[in-house]
Amino acid sequence: MAYLYSNNRTSNFSRIPLNIPGYRDGSVEWGDYDRDGDVDLLITGYTKNGPTSSIYRNDRNNKFVDIKAEFPGVDYGIGRWNDYDNDGDLDVIISGNESSGRVITQLFRNDNGYFNFVDIGFTNLKLSDIAWGDYDNDGDLDFAITGETQGGKFESKLYKNEKDGLFSQTFPDFIPVRSGSVDWGDMDHDGDIDLLLTGESAVGPVSKVYRNDRNDMFTDIQAEIIGLYMSDGHWGDYDNDGDLDVVISGMSNNYEFISRVYRNDPIRKDTVYNTKSENIWNNSVVVYPMEKKTYFYVFASCYCDIDGEGENSYHAFFSPIVKQTIPYTLQNKYNRLVKEQFPNWYDFDQATIIENGFRTIEQANESKRIAIREYQSKNFKVHDLKW
């Protein structure tokens, strides 16, 4: 499946109808490849037509167009945007398994919206991940890549950008992994980026933090982050204390699905030792119970011929704010009233009905004002349902 959800700025997301087929065992990433001010989609994975790699150009108003980029289709791999040649537009690197079973890693240069293969000779990998970053602070992007070769060998490589389309391999001592992740971040505030690496190694699952010691040298700091199979790990400052923490998820040796947060104090574990839980999120960070919601309103939107006059336009439909004691009663009434007041509601593809709830009437009023203002700023006609 391929879904897109729009942020309503009211604590909810609306699903947007897409003309993009479903993908699995692949990747998806946003990037403005055509420099028109909106982000486009790079997607790889397995579709009903086999392994596929595509760019969907964002034509706005929830429209995406497959530009038919001549990429090799891959699954069990990755596609990443990058500007390796520093010319101001986004290039593409693709790694994974072709339909023939051949394993590839290939770089494509963006030449005014057309993507041309650059024959550099990277190690061909599947079950791969790629992270771009300027680890040597020389002003151009280098990249780390992990995965498995055609012959079944695990690899973790660092490619240094030597400019003029040339790359060289540096620091050969990262632990080789597959089915994991790589991510760059300056965890120690020393002005260079360090590497978080996770995945399955020859000795089992591992998670490593490699400190960048410059001059193409890195040190495993023995961060004691849990090793997980089929893992994904990323940097992020969850506690807003100014340094990078780690989130990781995957499957343990005991076939349990685990997600953990590690606080950087530096790199201090913030999660419980006992991983036995039915929850995928295992940590000891205190999350307070959600306040009881009392005041609710419901809304939906469409691009439709609401009057039956043969011309589509943008509309949004809002209920009043009411107290709701039994779940879904407000949505059920909304459904009935909108069909009564707008008989053509049956004839068009309306958006998902969204219900927002709040503890106080003031919070509900503010949320509804924001939602209406956002719709009006996009030239929607706003309708208040007669309750």
Sequence and secondary structure as in RCSB ss.txt:
>XXXX:A:sequence
MAYLYSNNRTSNFSRIPLNIPGYRDGSVEWGDYDRDGDVDLLITGYTKNGPTSSIYRNDRNNKFVDIKAEFPGVD
YGIGRWNDYDNDGDLDVIISGNESSGRVITQLFRNDNGYFNFVDIGFTNLKLSDIAWGDYDNDGDLDFAITGETQ
GGKFESKLYKNEKDGLFSQTFPDFIPVRSGSVDWGDMDHDGDIDLLLTGESAVGPVSKVYRNDRNDMFTDIQAEI
IGLYMSDGHWGDYDNDGDLDVVISGMSNNYEFISRVYRNDPIRKDTVYNTKSENIWNNSVVVYPMEKKTYFYVFA
SCYCDIDGEGENSYHAFFSPIVKQTIPYTLQNKYNRLVKEQFPNWYDFDQATIIENGFRTIEQANESKRIAIREY
QSKNFKVHDLKW
>XXXX:A:secstr
   EEEE SSS EEEE       EEEEEEEE TT SSS EEEEEEEETTEEEEEEEEE STT EEE        E
EEEEEEE TT SSS EEEEEEE TTS EEEEEEEEETTEEEEE       EEEEEEEE TT SSS EEEEEEE T
TS EEEEEEEE STT EEEE TTS  BEEEEEEEE TTSSSS EEEEEEEETTEEEEEEEEE STT EEE     
   EEEEEEEE TT SSS EEEEEEE TTS EEEEEEETTTTEE S S    SSSB             EEEEEE
EEEE TTSSS  EEEEEE   EE SSTTHHHHHHHHHHHHH GGGGGS     EEEEESSHHHHHHHHHHHHHHH
HHTT EEEE   
